[in-house]
Amino acid sequence: MSSSGDSQAFERERNHLIYEIAQGLDRLTNNLSQLNRNLQDANSLGQSMEQTADVWRAFNQQIAQTSNDPSDNRVE
């Protein structure tokens, strides 16, 4: 009889641990999905800023060329 009680206790504990593991894996999956969405958002933000950075880079280069141009007729 004791063996039957031990077996039932073992089964209960095993089922409880399996349930906890399944919950942990569900949380892990949800967190990884959120991380993936966040990384995608950061990537798309970076891509959208690339065009703005290119415009500022071109502006800066044009200003640098203009200030170094000896044919500039500015009066200082």
C-alpha positions as CSV (number, residue, x, y, z in Angstrom):
1,M,0.0,0.0,0.0
2,S,2.9,2.3,0.8
3,S,4.3,1.8,-2.7
4,S,0.9,2.9,-4.2
5,G,0.9,6.0,-2.1
6,D,4.5,6.8,-3.1
7,S,3.6,6.3,-6.7
8,Q,0.7,8.6,-6.5
9,A,2.7,11.3,-4.7
10,F,5.4,10.9,-7.4
11,E,2.9,11.3,-10.2
12,R,1.3,14.4,-8.5
13,E,4.7,16.0,-8.1
14,R,5.8,15.1,-11.6
15,N,2.6,16.5,-13.1
16,H,3.0,19.7,-11.0
17,L,6.6,20.1,-12.2
18,I,5.6,19.5,-15.8
19,Y,2.8,22.2,-15.4
20,E,5.4,24.7,-14.0
21,I,7.8,24.0,-16.8
22,A,5.1,24.5,-19.4
23,Q,4.1,27.8,-17.8
24,G,7.8,28.9,-17.8
25,L,8.2,28.0,-21.4
26,D,5.0,30.0,-22.3
27,R,6.4,33.0,-20.4
28,L,9.7,32.6,-22.2
29,T,8.0,32.4,-25.6
30,N,6.0,35.5,-24.8
31,N,9.1,37.4,-23.6
32,L,11.1,36.4,-26.7
33,S,8.2,37.5,-28.9
34,Q,8.2,40.9,-27.2
35,L,12.0,41.2,-27.5
36,N,11.6,40.4,-31.2
37,R,9.0,43.1,-31.7
38,N,11.2,45.6,-29.8
39,L,14.2,44.7,-31.9
40,Q,12.2,45.1,-35.1
41,D,10.9,48.5,-33.9
42,A,14.5,49.6,-33.1
43,N,15.7,48.4,-36.5
44,S,12.9,50.3,-38.4
45,L,13.6,53.4,-36.4
46,G,17.3,53.2,-37.3
47,Q,16.4,52.8,-40.9
48,S,14.1,55.8,-40.9
49,M,16.8,57.9,-39.3
50,E,19.3,56.8,-41.9
51,Q,17.7,59.1,-44.5
52,T,17.7,62.0,-42.2
53,A,21.4,61.4,-41.3
54,D,22.2,61.3,-45.0
55,V,20.6,64.7,-45.5
56,W,22.5,66.2,-42.6
57,R,25.8,64.6,-43.8
58,A,25.3,66.2,-47.3
59,F,24.4,69.5,-45.7
60,N,27.6,69.4,-43.5
61,Q,29.7,68.5,-46.5
62,Q,28.3,71.3,-48.5
63,I,28.9,73.8,-45.7
64,A,32.5,72.5,-45.3
65,Q,33.1,72.9,-49.0
66,T,31.6,76.4,-49.1
67,S,33.7,77.5,-46.1
68,N,36.9,76.1,-47.7
69,D,36.2,77.6,-51.2
70,P,38.8,80.3,-52.0
71,S,36.5,81.8,-54.6
72,D,34.1,82.7,-51.9
73,N,33.3,86.4,-52.1
74,R,32.2,86.9,-48.5
75,V,33.3,89.9,-46.6
76,E,34.3,89.2,-43.1
